[in-house]
Amino acid sequence: MDEVSDQTPSDQAWLRFLRANNPGNAPEPTLRLAQLLQRICERRRA
């Protein structure tokens, strides 16, 4: 399964956010990390 083709526009926005806020020494953000962060943020809003 191609990870790039599975990204929704929301996933792509999360990845852009993570890349923009990456201090340079952290590993490259992945779709999985973006989805986990999104779940954490959604739970806090509920």
Secondary structure, DSSP 4 states (H G I P E B T S, - for coil): --TGGG--HHHHHHHHHHHHT--SSSPPP-HHHHHHHHHHHHHHH-
